[in-house]
Amino acid sequence: MSQEIVEKIFHKTAEIAPHISSGLKNRREYAAKENPSGETQIEADIWANEFFKEAFTSIEGIGEFASEEEKDIVDCGGGVSVTIDPLDGSSNIPSNNIVGTIIGIYDKELPCSGRDMVASIVVVYGPLTTILRAEEGEVHEYVLERKESDGVELHLSREQIHLEESKVYGFGGREYDWTEKFKEFAEEVKENHKLRYGGALVGDVNQVLYHGGVFAYPELNSRPNGKLRLMFEANPMAFIFENSGGASSNGQKSILDIEPNSLHQRTPLYLANKALISLREEKN
Ligand code: F6P
C-alpha cells in the first residue's frame, strides 16, 4: 500500500515541479506575512504552498497534509501523512540561487518520529531540476525534463546513491554564535574539507551527497535548538542520508530517533558520513 502511494506522490511532485520552477520569476518579492516559525514569507512561498496543498490533499491515500507554511495539519481522509517544505531556501529567490521542495511521507499520524517515515522526496530547482527519491535502502536521483507537449520525463541520473568520499562541508549560523564543542568539531573538519555553503538546505545537502562530507546547521548559543525544522526539513534529509550509507544526528543521537513534541519544532542538524557523525557525537 505505502509503495503505491509513494509512487503517486512522486509522480505528482514531478508533474508540479516545472510549474513551480517557471512560476518563480514573478514572485520574488517579500510578502507582508510570516510563517508559523516567525519567518517573513516570499510571495513564492505562499503560492507554492497553495499549489502543492491543492494537489496533495486531493490524492486518495493521503490522510494528513502538513506544511511548514501552515500552523495546522490538514486532515484529508485515510492514509499516509505528508509533510512539505514547499520552497526550501526561499530567501535565495531574490538573488536567484538554488531552492527546492522537501517532502516527507510517514505511515503514522503527525507529529511522529522519523522512524515512521516510509519515503522522502526532494526537488532541487538548480541549473537542472532534479528529484531525489529515498525509500528503505534506496536513494536515486532523476533529472526532470519538460516535454514540448505537456508533461514531464524522468531520467534516472544517479542510481543507488552511496556516500563514499568526504570532501566538502557547509555549516550554518554565525561563527561567533557557535558553541565551543561545535567550534572544535568545525576546526577538525576544516583541516581536510573544502567550504561549500549556499544557504538553502536542499542545495547544501545535495553537494554533500555528491562530493561527500558534512552539512550542519548546529545548535547555537542564541538558539540551542538550531534553526531547521525537524518534521519538514531534518527528518526527510536524515532519511536520505541514513539510506545512502551516511548518518544523521542532532549532536547526540540520530535525527530519526527524536520523538517530536510539536509539529514545527526545531533541531540542530548534522548530515554526514558515519565517521564524521561519530566525531561530532564524541565531542559531547
Ligand atoms: O530553513 C530555511 C533555510 O533557508 C534552509 O534551507 C537553510 O539551510 C537555512 O535556512 C539557511 O539559514 P542561514 O540563512 O542562517 O544560513
Boltz pocket constraint, residues with backbone or C-beta under 6 A from the ligand:
constraints:
  - pocket:
      binder: B
      contacts: [[A, 88], [A, 89], [A, 90], [A, 91], [A, 172], [A, 173], [A, 199], [A, 200], [A, 201], [A, 202], [A, 217], [A, 227], [A, 228], [A, 229]]
      max_distance: 6.0
